[in-house]
Amino acid sequence: MTIVRNRSKNLIRREALREMEQVPPGARSRAPTPERVAEDAQLREMLEGALSQLSEVQRQIVLLHDLEGWKHREIAERLELPSGTVRSHLHFARKALRKALKAIPEMSDMLERVQ
């Protein structure tokens, strides 16, 4: 009797596992597609190239502020610069990055969508 009971429980469990909802036809995976991975790698290369055109101070300020989220005052203390100078460097660095990235046709389209 115990064998029959256990086999019936196993059968019920197995059937419950098989009764899953169908995936909708237009559903997308959360994992990035190979195209998206390639596009991200290309974007990273372009950004690294544009960042390499900046001076070392401007590059540090942009990365600390925009990537790390530091405040102007914190960057000024870290780099031993006046806060106004940090803001000026950030402004001109962003301007130079925008100009360098607009020169790349693919990035020009992307920047227009963002703005």
Phi and psi restraints in degrees (range 20) as a CNS / XPLOR table:
assign (resid 1 and name C) (resid 2 and name N)
       (resid 2 and name CA) (resid 2 and name C) 1.0 -63.4 20.0 2
assign (resid 2 and name N) (resid 2 and name CA)
       (resid 2 and name C) (resid 3 and name N) 1.0 -39.3 20.0 2
assign (resid 2 and name C) (resid 3 and name N)
       (resid 3 and name CA) (resid 3 and name C) 1.0 -62.8 20.0 2
assign (resid 3 and name N) (resid 3 and name CA)
       (resid 3 and name C) (resid 4 and name N) 1.0 -44.3 20.0 2
assign (resid 3 and name C) (resid 4 and name N)
       (resid 4 and name CA) (resid 4 and name C) 1.0 -64.2 20.0 2
assign (resid 4 and name N) (resid 4 and name CA)
       (resid 4 and name C) (resid 5 and name N) 1.0 -42.8 20.0 2
assign (resid 4 and name C) (resid 5 and name N)
       (resid 5 and name CA) (resid 5 and name C) 1.0 -61.9 20.0 2
assign (resid 5 and name N) (resid 5 and name CA)
       (resid 5 and name C) (resid 6 and name N) 1.0 -46.6 20.0 2
assign (resid 5 and name C) (resid 6 and name N)
       (resid 6 and name CA) (resid 6 and name C) 1.0 -65.6 20.0 2
assign (resid 6 and name N) (resid 6 and name CA)
       (resid 6 and name C) (resid 7 and name N) 1.0 -39.5 20.0 2
assign (resid 6 and name C) (resid 7 and name N)
       (resid 7 and name CA) (resid 7 and name C) 1.0 -65.5 20.0 2
assign (resid 7 and name N) (resid 7 and name CA)
       (resid 7 and name C) (resid 8 and name N) 1.0 -38.5 20.0 2
assign (resid 7 and name C) (resid 8 and name N)
       (resid 8 and name CA) (resid 8 and name C) 1.0 -68.7 20.0 2
assign (resid 8 and name N) (resid 8 and name CA)
       (resid 8 and name C) (resid 9 and name N) 1.0 -37.5 20.0 2
assign (resid 8 and name C) (resid 9 and name N)
       (resid 9 and name CA) (resid 9 and name C) 1.0 -62.8 20.0 2
assign (resid 9 and name N) (resid 9 and name CA)
       (resid 9 and name C) (resid 10 and name N) 1.0 -43.6 20.0 2
assign (resid 9 and name C) (resid 10 and name N)
       (resid 10 and name CA) (resid 10 and name C) 1.0 -61.9 20.0 2
assign (resid 10 and name N) (resid 10 and name CA)
       (resid 10 and name C) (resid 11 and name N) 1.0 -41.3 20.0 2
assign (resid 10 and name C) (resid 11 and name N)
       (resid 11 and name CA) (resid 11 and name C) 1.0 -63.2 20.0 2
assign (resid 11 and name N) (resid 11 and name CA)
       (resid 11 and name C) (resid 12 and name N) 1.0 -43.9 20.0 2
assign (resid 11 and name C) (resid 12 and name N)
       (resid 12 and name CA) (resid 12 and name C) 1.0 -62.5 20.0 2
assign (resid 12 and name N) (resid 12 and name CA)
       (resid 12 and name C) (resid 13 and name N) 1.0 -44.0 20.0 2
assign (resid 12 and name C) (resid 13 and name N)
       (resid 13 and name CA) (resid 13 and name C) 1.0 -61.5 20.0 2
assign (resid 13 and name N) (resid 13 and name CA)
       (resid 13 and name C) (resid 14 and name N) 1.0 -45.3 20.0 2
assign (resid 13 and name C) (resid 14 and name N)
       (resid 14 and name CA) (resid 14 and name C) 1.0 -62.2 20.0 2
assign (resid 14 and name N) (resid 14 and name CA)
       (resid 14 and name C) (resid 15 and name N) 1.0 -42.9 20.0 2
assign (resid 14 and name C) (resid 15 and name N)
       (resid 15 and name CA) (resid 15 and name C) 1.0 -66.7 20.0 2
assign (resid 15 and name N) (resid 15 and name CA)
       (resid 15 and name C) (resid 16 and name N) 1.0 -35.3 20.0 2
assign (resid 15 and name C) (resid 16 and name N)
       (resid 16 and name CA) (resid 16 and name C) 1.0 -65.3 20.0 2
assign (resid 16 and name N) (resid 16 and name CA)
       (resid 16 and name C) (resid 17 and name N) 1.0 -36.6 20.0 2
assign (resid 16 and name C) (resid 17 and name N)
       (resid 17 and name CA) (resid 17 and name C) 1.0 -67.7 20.0 2
assign (resid 17 and name N) (resid 17 and name CA)
       (resid 17 and name C) (resid 18 and name N) 1.0 -34.1 20.0 2
assign (resid 17 and name C) (resid 18 and name N)
       (resid 18 and name CA) (resid 18 and name C) 1.0 -75.3 20.0 2
assign (resid 18 and name N) (resid 18 and name CA)
       (resid 18 and name C) (resid 19 and name N) 1.0 -21.6 20.0 2
assign (resid 18 and name C) (resid 19 and name N)
       (resid 19 and name CA) (resid 19 and name C) 1.0 -85.3 20.0 2
assign (resid 19 and name N) (resid 19 and name CA)
       (resid 19 and name C) (resid 20 and name N) 1.0 68.9 20.0 2
assign (resid 19 and name C) (resid 20 and name N)
       (resid 20 and name CA) (resid 20 and name C) 1.0 -103.8 20.0 2
assign (resid 20 and name N) (resid 20 and name CA)
       (resid 20 and name C) (resid 21 and name N) 1.0 155.6 20.0 2
assign (resid 20 and name C) (resid 21 and name N)
       (resid 21 and name CA) (resid 21 and name C) 1.0 -71.2 20.0 2
assign (resid 21 and name N) (resid 21 and name CA)
       (resid 21 and name C) (resid 22 and name N) 1.0 147.3 20.0 2
assign (resid 21 and name C) (resid 22 and name N)
       (resid 22 and name CA) (resid 22 and name C) 1.0 -72.4 20.0 2
assign (resid 22 and name N) (resid 22 and name CA)
       (resid 22 and name C) (resid 23 and name N) 1.0 144.3 20.0 2
assign (resid 22 and name C) (resid 23 and name N)
       (resid 23 and name CA) (resid 23 and name C) 1.0 -75.4 20.0 2
assign (resid 23 and name N) (resid 23 and name CA)
       (resid 23 and name C) (resid 24 and name N) 1.0 128.4 20.0 2
assign (resid 23 and name C) (resid 24 and name N)
       (resid 24 and name CA) (resid 24 and name C) 1.0 -58.6 20.0 2
assign (resid 24 and name N) (resid 24 and name CA)
       (resid 24 and name C) (resid 25 and name N) 1.0 146.3 20.0 2
assign (resid 24 and name C) (resid 25 and name N)
       (resid 25 and name CA) (resid 25 and name C) 1.0 -57.7 20.0 2
assign (resid 25 and name N) (resid 25 and name CA)
       (resid 25 and name C) (resid 26 and name N) 1.0 -34.9 20.0 2
assign (resid 25 and name C) (resid 26 and name N)
       (resid 26 and name CA) (resid 26 and name C) 1.0 -95.4 20.0 2
assign (resid 26 and name N) (resid 26 and name CA)
       (resid 26 and name C) (resid 27 and name N) 1.0 10.6 20.0 2
assign (resid 26 and name C) (resid 27 and name N)
       (resid 27 and name CA) (resid 27 and name C) 1.0 -67.2 20.0 2
assign (resid 27 and name N) (resid 27 and name CA)
       (resid 27 and name C) (resid 28 and name N) 1.0 143.2 20.0 2
assign (resid 27 and name C) (resid 28 and name N)
       (resid 28 and name CA) (resid 28 and name C) 1.0 -110.8 20.0 2
assign (resid 28 and name N) (resid 28 and name CA)
       (resid 28 and name C) (resid 29 and name N) 1.0 150.3 20.0 2
assign (resid 28 and name C) (resid 29 and name N)
       (resid 29 and name CA) (resid 29 and name C) 1.0 -78.2 20.0 2
assign (resid 29 and name N) (resid 29 and name CA)
       (resid 29 and name C) (resid 30 and name N) 1.0 151.3 20.0 2
assign (resid 29 and name C) (resid 30 and name N)
       (resid 30 and name CA) (resid 30 and name C) 1.0 -81.9 20.0 2
assign (resid 30 and name N) (resid 30 and name CA)
       (resid 30 and name C) (resid 31 and name N) 1.0 -17.7 20.0 2
assign (resid 30 and name C) (resid 31 and name N)
       (resid 31 and name CA) (resid 31 and name C) 1.0 -72.8 20.0 2
assign (resid 31 and name N) (resid 31 and name CA)
       (resid 31 and name C) (resid 32 and name N) 1.0 140.9 20.0 2
assign (resid 31 and name C) (resid 32 and name N)
       (resid 32 and name CA) (resid 32 and name C) 1.0 -66.3 20.0 2
assign (resid 32 and name N) (resid 32 and name CA)
       (resid 32 and name C) (resid 33 and name N) 1.0 143.3 20.0 2
assign (resid 32 and name C) (resid 33 and name N)
       (resid 33 and name CA) (resid 33 and name C) 1.0 -75.8 20.0 2
assign (resid 33 and name N) (resid 33 and name CA)
       (resid 33 and name C) (resid 34 and name N) 1.0 160.0 20.0 2
assign (resid 33 and name C) (resid 34 and name N)
       (resid 34 and name CA) (resid 34 and name C) 1.0 -58.2 20.0 2
assign (resid 34 and name N) (resid 34 and name CA)
       (resid 34 and name C) (resid 35 and name N) 1.0 -34.7 20.0 2
assign (resid 34 and name C) (resid 35 and name N)
       (resid 35 and name CA) (resid 35 and name C) 1.0 -64.1 20.0 2
assign (resid 35 and name N) (resid 35 and name CA)
       (resid 35 and name C) (resid 36 and name N) 1.0 -41.1 20.0 2
assign (resid 35 and name C) (resid 36 and name N)
       (resid 36 and name CA) (resid 36 and name C) 1.0 -66.3 20.0 2
assign (resid 36 and name N) (resid 36 and name CA)
       (resid 36 and name C) (resid 37 and name N) 1.0 -40.1 20.0 2
assign (resid 36 and name C) (resid 37 and name N)
       (resid 37 and name CA) (resid 37 and name C) 1.0 -62.3 20.0 2
assign (resid 37 and name N) (resid 37 and name CA)
       (resid 37 and name C) (resid 38 and name N) 1.0 -44.6 20.0 2
assign (resid 37 and name C) (resid 38 and name N)
       (resid 38 and name CA) (resid 38 and name C) 1.0 -65.4 20.0 2
assign (resid 38 and name N) (resid 38 and name CA)
       (resid 38 and name C) (resid 39 and name N) 1.0 -41.0 20.0 2
assign (resid 38 and name C) (resid 39 and name N)
       (resid 39 and name CA) (resid 39 and name C) 1.0 -64.1 20.0 2
assign (resid 39 and name N) (resid 39 and name CA)
       (resid 39 and name C) (resid 40 and name N) 1.0 -41.2 20.0 2
assign (resid 39 and name C) (resid 40 and name N)
       (resid 40 and name CA) (resid 40 and name C) 1.0 -63.9 20.0 2
assign (resid 40 and name N) (resid 40 and name CA)
       (resid 40 and name C) (resid 41 and name N) 1.0 -40.4 20.0 2
assign (resid 40 and name C) (resid 41 and name N)
       (resid 41 and name CA) (resid 41 and name C) 1.0 -64.8 20.0 2
assign (resid 41 and name N) (resid 41 and name CA)
       (resid 41 and name C) (resid 42 and name N) 1.0 -40.8 20.0 2
assign (resid 41 and name C) (resid 42 and name N)
       (resid 42 and name CA) (resid 42 and name C) 1.0 -66.1 20.0 2
assign (resid 42 and name N) (resid 42 and name CA)
       (resid 42 and name C) (resid 43 and name N) 1.0 -41.6 20.0 2
assign (resid 42 and name C) (resid 43 and name N)
       (resid 43 and name CA) (resid 43 and name C) 1.0 -62.8 20.0 2
assign (resid 43 and name N) (resid 43 and name CA)
       (resid 43 and name C) (resid 44 and name N) 1.0 -42.3 20.0 2
assign (resid 43 and name C) (resid 44 and name N)
       (resid 44 and name CA) (resid 44 and name C) 1.0 -60.9 20.0 2
assign (resid 44 and name N) (resid 44 and name CA)
       (resid 44 and name C) (resid 45 and name N) 1.0 -42.4 20.0 2
assign (resid 44 and name C) (resid 45 and name N)
       (resid 45 and name CA) (resid 45 and name C) 1.0 -61.5 20.0 2
assign (resid 45 and name N) (resid 45 and name CA)
       (resid 45 and name C) (resid 46 and name N) 1.0 -43.9 20.0 2
assign (resid 45 and name C) (resid 46 and name N)
       (resid 46 and name CA) (resid 46 and name C) 1.0 -63.9 20.0 2
assign (resid 46 and name N) (resid 46 and name CA)
       (resid 46 and name C) (resid 47 and name N) 1.0 -42.3 20.0 2
assign (resid 46 and name C) (resid 47 and name N)
       (resid 47 and name CA) (resid 47 and name C) 1.0 -66.1 20.0 2
assign (resid 47 and name N) (resid 47 and name CA)
       (resid 47 and name C) (resid 48 and name N) 1.0 -41.1 20.0 2
assign (resid 47 and name C) (resid 48 and name N)
       (resid 48 and name CA) (resid 48 and name C) 1.0 -63.0 20.0 2
assign (resid 48 and name N) (resid 48 and name CA)
       (resid 48 and name C) (resid 49 and name N) 1.0 -39.9 20.0 2
assign (resid 48 and name C) (resid 49 and name N)
       (resid 49 and name CA) (resid 49 and name C) 1.0 -63.3 20.0 2
assign (resid 49 and name N) (resid 49 and name CA)
       (resid 49 and name C) (resid 50 and name N) 1.0 -42.8 20.0 2
assign (resid 49 and name C) (resid 50 and name N)
       (resid 50 and name CA) (resid 50 and name C) 1.0 -67.2 20.0 2
assign (resid 50 and name N) (resid 50 and name CA)
       (resid 50 and name C) (resid 51 and name N) 1.0 -39.7 20.0 2
assign (resid 50 and name C) (resid 51 and name N)
       (resid 51 and name CA) (resid 51 and name C) 1.0 -65.8 20.0 2
assign (resid 51 and name N) (resid 51 and name CA)
       (resid 51 and name C) (resid 52 and name N) 1.0 -33.4 20.0 2
assign (resid 51 and name C) (resid 52 and name N)
       (resid 52 and name CA) (resid 52 and name C) 1.0 -67.5 20.0 2
assign (resid 52 and name N) (resid 52 and name CA)
       (resid 52 and name C) (resid 53 and name N) 1.0 -18.9 20.0 2
assign (resid 52 and name C) (resid 53 and name N)
       (resid 53 and name CA) (resid 53 and name C) 1.0 -80.3 20.0 2
assign (resid 53 and name N) (resid 53 and name CA)
       (resid 53 and name C) (resid 54 and name N) 1.0 -13.6 20.0 2
assign (resid 53 and name C) (resid 54 and name N)
       (resid 54 and name CA) (resid 54 and name C) 1.0 -81.2 20.0 2
assign (resid 54 and name N) (resid 54 and name CA)
       (resid 54 and name C) (resid 55 and name N) 1.0 159.8 20.0 2
assign (resid 54 and name C) (resid 55 and name N)
       (resid 55 and name CA) (resid 55 and name C) 1.0 -69.8 20.0 2
assign (resid 55 and name N) (resid 55 and name CA)
       (resid 55 and name C) (resid 56 and name N) 1.0 162.6 20.0 2
assign (resid 55 and name C) (resid 56 and name N)
       (resid 56 and name CA) (resid 56 and name C) 1.0 -59.7 20.0 2
assign (resid 56 and name N) (resid 56 and name CA)
       (resid 56 and name C) (resid 57 and name N) 1.0 -41.9 20.0 2
assign (resid 56 and name C) (resid 57 and name N)
       (resid 57 and name CA) (resid 57 and name C) 1.0 -65.5 20.0 2
assign (resid 57 and name N) (resid 57 and name CA)
       (resid 57 and name C) (resid 58 and name N) 1.0 -45.9 20.0 2
assign (resid 57 and name C) (resid 58 and name N)
       (resid 58 and name CA) (resid 58 and name C) 1.0 -62.2 20.0 2
assign (resid 58 and name N) (resid 58 and name CA)
       (resid 58 and name C) (resid 59 and name N) 1.0 -41.5 20.0 2
assign (resid 58 and name C) (resid 59 and name N)
       (resid 59 and name CA) (resid 59 and name C) 1.0 -62.3 20.0 2
assign (resid 59 and name N) (resid 59 and name CA)
       (resid 59 and name C) (resid 60 and name N) 1.0 -44.9 20.0 2
assign (resid 59 and name C) (resid 60 and name N)
       (resid 60 and name CA) (resid 60 and name C) 1.0 -61.8 20.0 2
assign (resid 60 and name N) (resid 60 and name CA)
       (resid 60 and name C) (resid 61 and name N) 1.0 -43.7 20.0 2
assign (resid 60 and name C) (resid 61 and name N)
       (resid 61 and name CA) (resid 61 and name C) 1.0 -64.7 20.0 2
assign (resid 61 and name N) (resid 61 and name CA)
       (resid 61 and name C) (resid 62 and name N) 1.0 -45.5 20.0 2
assign (resid 61 and name C) (resid 62 and name N)
       (resid 62 and name CA) (resid 62 and name C) 1.0 -61.5 20.0 2
assign (resid 62 and name N) (resid 62 and name CA)
       (resid 62 and name C) (resid 63 and name N) 1.0 -46.0 20.0 2
assign (resid 62 and name C) (resid 63 and name N)
       (resid 63 and name CA) (resid 63 and name C) 1.0 -65.8 20.0 2
assign (resid 63 and name N) (resid 63 and name CA)
       (resid 63 and name C) (resid 64 and name N) 1.0 -42.8 20.0 2
assign (resid 63 and name C) (resid 64 and name N)
       (resid 64 and name CA) (resid 64 and name C) 1.0 -66.5 20.0 2
assign (resid 64 and name N) (resid 64 and name CA)
       (resid 64 and name C) (resid 65 and name N) 1.0 -42.2 20.0 2
assign (resid 64 and name C) (resid 65 and name N)
       (resid 65 and name CA) (resid 65 and name C) 1.0 -76.9 20.0 2
assign (resid 65 and name N) (resid 65 and name CA)
       (resid 65 and name C) (resid 66 and name N) 1.0 -54.6 20.0 2
assign (resid 65 and name C) (resid 66 and name N)
       (resid 66 and name CA) (resid 66 and name C) 1.0 -82.2 20.0 2
assign (resid 66 and name N) (resid 66 and name CA)
       (resid 66 and name C) (resid 67 and name N) 1.0 -32.4 20.0 2
assign (resid 66 and name C) (resid 67 and name N)
       (resid 67 and name CA) (resid 67 and name C) 1.0 -93.3 20.0 2
assign (resid 67 and name N) (resid 67 and name CA)
       (resid 67 and name C) (resid 68 and name N) 1.0 -45.1 20.0 2
assign (resid 67 and name C) (resid 68 and name N)
       (resid 68 and name CA) (resid 68 and name C) 1.0 -90.9 20.0 2
assign (resid 68 and name N) (resid 68 and name CA)
       (resid 68 and name C) (resid 69 and name N) 1.0 -17.6 20.0 2
assign (resid 68 and name C) (resid 69 and name N)
       (resid 69 and name CA) (resid 69 and name C) 1.0 81.8 20.0 2
assign (resid 69 and name N) (resid 69 and name CA)
       (resid 69 and name C) (resid 70 and name N) 1.0 20.7 20.0 2
assign (resid 69 and name C) (resid 70 and name N)
       (resid 70 and name CA) (resid 70 and name C) 1.0 -71.9 20.0 2
assign (resid 70 and name N) (resid 70 and name CA)
       (resid 70 and name C) (resid 71 and name N) 1.0 153.2 20.0 2
assign (resid 70 and name C) (resid 71 and name N)
       (resid 71 and name CA) (resid 71 and name C) 1.0 -86.9 20.0 2
assign (resid 71 and name N) (resid 71 and name CA)
       (resid 71 and name C) (resid 72 and name N) 1.0 160.2 20.0 2
assign (resid 71 and name C) (resid 72 and name N)
       (resid 72 and name CA) (resid 72 and name C) 1.0 -56.2 20.0 2
assign (resid 72 and name N) (resid 72 and name CA)
       (resid 72 and name C) (resid 73 and name N) 1.0 -42.6 20.0 2
assign (resid 72 and name C) (resid 73 and name N)
       (resid 73 and name CA) (resid 73 and name C) 1.0 -62.5 20.0 2
assign (resid 73 and name N) (resid 73 and name CA)
       (resid 73 and name C) (resid 74 and name N) 1.0 -41.9 20.0 2
assign (resid 73 and name C) (resid 74 and name N)
       (resid 74 and name CA) (resid 74 and name C) 1.0 -64.9 20.0 2
assign (resid 74 and name N) (resid 74 and name CA)
       (resid 74 and name C) (resid 75 and name N) 1.0 -41.0 20.0 2
assign (resid 74 and name C) (resid 75 and name N)
       (resid 75 and name CA) (resid 75 and name C) 1.0 -65.6 20.0 2
assign (resid 75 and name N) (resid 75 and name CA)
       (resid 75 and name C) (resid 76 and name N) 1.0 -42.5 20.0 2
assign (resid 75 and name C) (resid 76 and name N)
       (resid 76 and name CA) (resid 76 and name C) 1.0 -59.8 20.0 2
assign (resid 76 and name N) (resid 76 and name CA)
       (resid 76 and name C) (resid 77 and name N) 1.0 -43.2 20.0 2
assign (resid 76 and name C) (resid 77 and name N)
       (resid 77 and name CA) (resid 77 and name C) 1.0 -65.3 20.0 2
assign (resid 77 and name N) (resid 77 and name CA)
       (resid 77 and name C) (resid 78 and name N) 1.0 -43.6 20.0 2
assign (resid 77 and name C) (resid 78 and name N)
       (resid 78 and name CA) (resid 78 and name C) 1.0 -64.3 20.0 2
assign (resid 78 and name N) (resid 78 and name CA)
       (resid 78 and name C) (resid 79 and name N) 1.0 -43.0 20.0 2
assign (resid 78 and name C) (resid 79 and name N)
       (resid 79 and name CA) (resid 79 and name C) 1.0 -94.1 20.0 2
assign (resid 79 and name N) (resid 79 and name CA)
       (resid 79 and name C) (resid 80 and name N) 1.0 1.1 20.0 2
assign (resid 79 and name C) (resid 80 and name N)
       (resid 80 and name CA) (resid 80 and name C) 1.0 55.6 20.0 2
assign (resid 80 and name N) (resid 80 and name CA)
       (resid 80 and name C) (resid 81 and name N) 1.0 50.8 20.0 2
assign (resid 80 and name C) (resid 81 and name N)
       (resid 81 and name CA) (resid 81 and name C) 1.0 -126.6 20.0 2
assign (resid 81 and name N) (resid 81 and name CA)
       (resid 81 and name C) (resid 82 and name N) 1.0 155.0 20.0 2
assign (resid 81 and name C) (resid 82 and name N)
       (resid 82 and name CA) (resid 82 and name C) 1.0 -64.4 20.0 2
assign (resid 82 and name N) (resid 82 and name CA)
       (resid 82 and name C) (resid 83 and name N) 1.0 149.5 20.0 2
assign (resid 82 and name C) (resid 83 and name N)
       (resid 83 and name CA) (resid 83 and name C) 1.0 -60.1 20.0 2
assign (resid 83 and name N) (resid 83 and name CA)
       (resid 83 and name C) (resid 84 and name N) 1.0 -38.1 20.0 2
assign (resid 83 and name C) (resid 84 and name N)
       (resid 84 and name CA) (resid 84 and name C) 1.0 -63.5 20.0 2
assign (resid 84 and name N) (resid 84 and name CA)
       (resid 84 and name C) (resid 85 and name N) 1.0 -36.5 20.0 2
assign (resid 84 and name C) (resid 85 and name N)
       (resid 85 and name CA) (resid 85 and name C) 1.0 -66.6 20.0 2
assign (resid 85 and name N) (resid 85 and name CA)
       (resid 85 and name C) (resid 86 and name N) 1.0 -39.7 20.0 2
assign (resid 85 and name C) (resid 86 and name N)
       (resid 86 and name CA) (resid 86 and name C) 1.0 -61.1 20.0 2
assign (resid 86 and name N) (resid 86 and name CA)
       (resid 86 and name C) (resid 87 and name N) 1.0 -44.8 20.0 2
assign (resid 86 and name C) (resid 87 and name N)
       (resid 87 and name CA) (resid 87 and name C) 1.0 -63.3 20.0 2
assign (resid 87 and name N) (resid 87 and name CA)
       (resid 87 and name C) (resid 88 and name N) 1.0 -39.8 20.0 2
assign (resid 87 and name C) (resid 88 and name N)
       (resid 88 and name CA) (resid 88 and name C) 1.0 -64.5 20.0 2
assign (resid 88 and name N) (resid 88 and name CA)
       (resid 88 and name C) (resid 89 and name N) 1.0 -46.9 20.0 2
assign (resid 88 and name C) (resid 89 and name N)
       (resid 89 and name CA) (resid 89 and name C) 1.0 -59.3 20.0 2
assign (resid 89 and name N) (resid 89 and name CA)
       (resid 89 and name C) (resid 90 and name N) 1.0 -42.6 20.0 2
assign (resid 89 and name C) (resid 90 and name N)
       (resid 90 and name CA) (resid 90 and name C) 1.0 -63.0 20.0 2
assign (resid 90 and name N) (resid 90 and name CA)
       (resid 90 and name C) (resid 91 and name N) 1.0 -43.8 20.0 2
assign (resid 90 and name C) (resid 91 and name N)
       (resid 91 and name CA) (resid 91 and name C) 1.0 -59.9 20.0 2
assign (resid 91 and name N) (resid 91 and name CA)
       (resid 91 and name C) (resid 92 and name N) 1.0 -50.5 20.0 2
assign (resid 91 and name C) (resid 92 and name N)
       (resid 92 and name CA) (resid 92 and name C) 1.0 -71.1 20.0 2
assign (resid 92 and name N) (resid 92 and name CA)
       (resid 92 and name C) (resid 93 and name N) 1.0 -30.9 20.0 2
assign (resid 92 and name C) (resid 93 and name N)
       (resid 93 and name CA) (resid 93 and name C) 1.0 -67.0 20.0 2
assign (resid 93 and name N) (resid 93 and name CA)
       (resid 93 and name C) (resid 94 and name N) 1.0 -44.5 20.0 2
assign (resid 93 and name C) (resid 94 and name N)
       (resid 94 and name CA) (resid 94 and name C) 1.0 -63.5 20.0 2
assign (resid 94 and name N) (resid 94 and name CA)
       (resid 94 and name C) (resid 95 and name N) 1.0 -39.0 20.0 2
assign (resid 94 and name C) (resid 95 and name N)
       (resid 95 and name CA) (resid 95 and name C) 1.0 -62.5 20.0 2
assign (resid 95 and name N) (resid 95 and name CA)
       (resid 95 and name C) (resid 96 and name N) 1.0 -44.1 20.0 2
assign (resid 95 and name C) (resid 96 and name N)
       (resid 96 and name CA) (resid 96 and name C) 1.0 -66.3 20.0 2
assign (resid 96 and name N) (resid 96 and name CA)
       (resid 96 and name C) (resid 97 and name N) 1.0 -39.2 20.0 2
assign (resid 96 and name C) (resid 97 and name N)
       (resid 97 and name CA) (resid 97 and name C) 1.0 -64.2 20.0 2
assign (resid 97 and name N) (resid 97 and name CA)
       (resid 97 and name C) (resid 98 and name N) 1.0 -43.6 20.0 2
assign (resid 97 and name C) (resid 98 and name N)
       (resid 98 and name CA) (resid 98 and name C) 1.0 -59.1 20.0 2
assign (resid 98 and name N) (resid 98 and name CA)
       (resid 98 and name C) (resid 99 and name N) 1.0 -44.3 20.0 2
assign (resid 98 and name C) (resid 99 and name N)
       (resid 99 and name CA) (resid 99 and name C) 1.0 -65.0 20.0 2
assign (resid 99 and name N) (resid 99 and name CA)
       (resid 99 and name C) (resid 100 and name N) 1.0 -44.5 20.0 2
assign (resid 99 and name C) (resid 100 and name N)
       (resid 100 and name CA) (resid 100 and name C) 1.0 -65.5 20.0 2
assign (resid 100 and name N) (resid 100 and name CA)
       (resid 100 and name C) (resid 101 and name N) 1.0 -39.1 20.0 2
assign (resid 100 and name C) (resid 101 and name N)
       (resid 101 and name CA) (resid 101 and name C) 1.0 -77.0 20.0 2
assign (resid 101 and name N) (resid 101 and name CA)
       (resid 101 and name C) (resid 102 and name N) 1.0 -29.1 20.0 2
assign (resid 101 and name C) (resid 102 and name N)
       (resid 102 and name CA) (resid 102 and name C) 1.0 -69.8 20.0 2
assign (resid 102 and name N) (resid 102 and name CA)
       (resid 102 and name C) (resid 103 and name N) 1.0 -23.3 20.0 2
assign (resid 102 and name C) (resid 103 and name N)
       (resid 103 and name CA) (resid 103 and name C) 1.0 -69.6 20.0 2
assign (resid 103 and name N) (resid 103 and name CA)
       (resid 103 and name C) (resid 104 and name N) 1.0 -19.9 20.0 2
assign (resid 103 and name C) (resid 104 and name N)
       (resid 104 and name CA) (resid 104 and name C) 1.0 -91.7 20.0 2
assign (resid 104 and name N) (resid 104 and name CA)
       (resid 104 and name C) (resid 105 and name N) 1.0 120.3 20.0 2
assign (resid 104 and name C) (resid 105 and name N)
       (resid 105 and name CA) (resid 105 and name C) 1.0 -53.9 20.0 2
assign (resid 105 and name N) (resid 105 and name CA)
       (resid 105 and name C) (resid 106 and name N) 1.0 -45.7 20.0 2
assign (resid 105 and name C) (resid 106 and name N)
       (resid 106 and name CA) (resid 106 and name C) 1.0 -63.7 20.0 2
assign (resid 106 and name N) (resid 106 and name CA)
       (resid 106 and name C) (resid 107 and name N) 1.0 -38.1 20.0 2
assign (resid 106 and name C) (resid 107 and name N)
       (resid 107 and name CA) (resid 107 and name C) 1.0 -72.5 20.0 2
assign (resid 107 and name N) (resid 107 and name CA)
       (resid 107 and name C) (resid 108 and name N) 1.0 -32.0 20.0 2
assign (resid 107 and name C) (resid 108 and name N)
       (resid 108 and name CA) (resid 108 and name C) 1.0 -58.8 20.0 2
assign (resid 108 and name N) (resid 108 and name CA)
       (resid 108 and name C) (resid 109 and name N) 1.0 -46.1 20.0 2
assign (resid 108 and name C) (resid 109 and name N)
       (resid 109 and name CA) (resid 109 and name C) 1.0 -63.3 20.0 2
assign (resid 109 and name N) (resid 109 and name CA)
       (resid 109 and name C) (resid 110 and name N) 1.0 -41.7 20.0 2
assign (resid 109 and name C) (resid 110 and name N)
       (resid 110 and name CA) (resid 110 and name C) 1.0 -65.8 20.0 2
assign (resid 110 and name N) (resid 110 and name CA)
       (resid 110 and name C) (resid 111 and name N) 1.0 -41.5 20.0 2
assign (resid 110 and name C) (resid 111 and name N)
       (resid 111 and name CA) (resid 111 and name C) 1.0 -65.6 20.0 2
assign (resid 111 and name N) (resid 111 and name CA)
       (resid 111 and name C) (resid 112 and name N) 1.0 -36.1 20.0 2
assign (resid 111 and name C) (resid 112 and name N)
       (resid 112 and name CA) (resid 112 and name C) 1.0 -65.7 20.0 2
assign (resid 112 and name N) (resid 112 and name CA)
       (resid 112 and name C) (resid 113 and name N) 1.0 -36.6 20.0 2
assign (resid 112 and name C) (resid 113 and name N)
       (resid 113 and name CA) (resid 113 and name C) 1.0 -68.6 20.0 2
assign (resid 113 and name N) (resid 113 and name CA)
       (resid 113 and name C) (resid 114 and name N) 1.0 -34.9 20.0 2
assign (resid 113 and name C) (resid 114 and name N)
       (resid 114 and name CA) (resid 114 and name C) 1.0 -72.3 20.0 2
assign (resid 114 and name N) (resid 114 and name CA)
       (resid 114 and name C) (resid 115 and name N) 1.0 -38.4 20.0 2
